[in-house]
Amino acid sequence: MPGELGKERSGLGERIRRLIHREGPIPFDRFMEMALYDPDGGYFASGPLRSRAEGDFLTSPETSGEFGATLARFVGQEFRRLGRPAGFTLLEVGAGSGTLLSPLLGALDWTPRTVALEASPAARQVLRQALPVVEVVPDRREPDRFRGVVIANEVVDNLPVAIAVRAEDGGWSERRVWSEGADLVLVEAPARPEVLAWLEAHAADVPAGGVVECQPAASDWMGRMIDLLEAGAVVVIDYGDTSEGLLPRRRRGGTLRTYRAHHLSRHPLDEPGSMDITADVDFSALARVASDRGMHTRLCRQDEFLSGLGLSARREELRRRELAEARGGDPIERLRLRSMVKEIDTLLHPRGFGDFRVLVATR
Ligand SMILES: C[S@@+](CC[C@H](N)C(=O)[O-])C[C@H]1O[C@@H](n2cnc3c(N)ncnc32)[C@H](O)[C@@H]1O
């Protein structure tokens, strides 16, 4: 019920204000952790399913089943590369409503052990109903080590970020969240050592006035995912770029933003728990974690990655069939094929999903 939800969210805001009164200004990543993951009011950890057509954002797997079906080819390649091991496991982190796993499993002619690690209780419920063969577990319950593939689509952009601002003297300050009356506001404070270490490694070239979302939580997450693998691959798909590619966006004030009902929403401090908070992923930082652990890494665009797995060829085949139906065939089938072609175009659009990055780390 909207009323109850509203009460819960204002409860979260009040708890954040009490925390600030007790401890002083809190780092932005601590605020973001609570706003997204607090079990009682966090955007993902409470409330309804977020990734769906009528929700706050639309993702590649929600756009077309061809996304999951194409990733099935990657999973098949890894299965063969590893010598078809017994217990081969597919782990999807942030599986949402199952729109990636469902066509992926449907496209395989064998069934891997499949685990969905999901922060949202509402999504876990949907997943259990839609995909009874999948082990659905909360985000804090990672499985034992396995041989297989980890996939995370549009999850890492939600992991909490600290915000740093480059000073005129070349140093850094860090934005913290402070409470002024009923409002939460950002204030600047000296940057913490762990934030400085991250900046040194990944944002050394940012000029004065630049704003950087520092992502040590994403690096920790990447390390944990790699450590789960005896052998296999971690595939991270998201918006973002290399540290170098992010430089112009950092110069212009950073990439932190919020979403609600498919639109950019308000300031991230407004109504904690009511909006998706997200930032572009620094893929250089994630790749560094992987290479430091001896993994082979490949970073490419989503359009390249999917085309390399046969999606462009699949589009051409569907288009040929559509044109054949247009020559006196079944008009309903023609429309169905046409909409599949359009959905694939959306997945490959060079300024849309096609511009997402894919990091594949293998061992
Ligand atoms: C933007 S949605 C993407 C859902 C799905 N991967 C897709 O592409 O449609 C992010 C999903 O990841 C979940 N999530 C966010 N952070 C997570 C985390 N740290 N561990 C596991 N799941 C997480 C959310 O509950 C949500 O279902």
The ligand as an SDF file (V2000), in Angstrom:
LIG
                    3D

 27 29  0  0  0  0  0  0  0  0999 V2000
   18.9410   -2.6560  -12.3400 C   0  0  0  0  0  0  0  0  0  0  0  0
   18.3220   -4.1510  -11.7090 S   0  0  0  0  0  0  0  0  0  0  0  0
   18.8680   -5.2840  -12.9380 C   0  0  0  0  0  0  0  0  0  0  0  0
   18.1160   -6.5790  -12.9070 C   0  0  0  0  0  0  0  0  0  0  0  0
   18.5770   -7.5860  -13.9620 C   0  0  0  0  0  0  0  0  0  0  0  0
   19.9820   -7.9120  -13.8200 N   0  0  0  0  0  0  0  0  0  0  0  0
   18.3240   -7.0310  -15.3480 C   0  0  0  0  0  0  0  0  0  0  0  0
   19.2860   -6.7550  -16.0390 O   0  0  0  0  0  0  0  0  0  0  0  0
   17.1520   -6.8970  -15.7080 O   0  0  0  0  0  0  0  0  0  0  0  0
   19.3940   -4.4870  -10.3800 C   0  0  0  0  0  0  0  0  0  0  0  0
   19.0020   -5.7610   -9.6760 C   0  0  0  0  0  0  0  0  0  0  0  0
   20.0800   -6.1670   -8.8620 O   0  0  0  0  0  0  0  0  0  0  0  0
   19.6310   -6.3750   -7.5190 C   0  0  0  0  0  0  0  0  0  0  0  0
   20.7860   -5.9890   -6.7300 N   0  0  0  0  0  0  0  0  0  0  0  0
   21.2690   -4.7480   -6.5340 C   0  0  0  0  0  0  0  0  0  0  0  0
   22.3980   -4.8100   -5.8090 N   0  0  0  0  0  0  0  0  0  0  0  0
   22.6370   -6.1220   -5.5600 C   0  0  0  0  0  0  0  0  0  0  0  0
   23.6570   -6.8130   -4.8710 C   0  0  0  0  0  0  0  0  0  0  0  0
   24.6330   -6.1430   -4.2660 N   0  0  0  0  0  0  0  0  0  0  0  0
   23.5930   -8.1650   -4.8380 N   0  0  0  0  0  0  0  0  0  0  0  0
   22.5770   -8.8330   -5.4270 C   0  0  0  0  0  0  0  0  0  0  0  0
   21.5750   -8.2150   -6.0850 N   0  0  0  0  0  0  0  0  0  0  0  0
   21.6170   -6.8820   -6.1540 C   0  0  0  0  0  0  0  0  0  0  0  0
   18.4200   -5.4970   -7.3730 C   0  0  0  0  0  0  0  0  0  0  0  0
   17.5540   -5.9620   -6.3790 O   0  0  0  0  0  0  0  0  0  0  0  0
   17.8100   -5.5870   -8.7720 C   0  0  0  0  0  0  0  0  0  0  0  0
   16.9670   -6.7010   -8.8780 O   0  0  0  0  0  0  0  0  0  0  0  0
  1  2  1  0
  2  3  1  0
  2 10  1  0
  3  4  1  0
  4  5  1  0
  5  6  1  0
  5  7  1  0
  7  8  2  0
  7  9  1  0
 10 11  1  0
 11 12  1  0
 11 26  1  0
 12 13  1  0
 13 14  1  0
 13 24  1  0
 14 15  1  0
 14 23  1  0
 15 16  2  0
 16 17  1  0
 17 18  1  0
 17 23  2  0
 18 19  1  0
 18 20  2  0
 20 21  1  0
 21 22  2  0
 22 23  1  0
 24 25  1  0
 24 26  1  0
 26 27  1  0
M  CHG  2   2   1   9  -1
M  END
$$$$
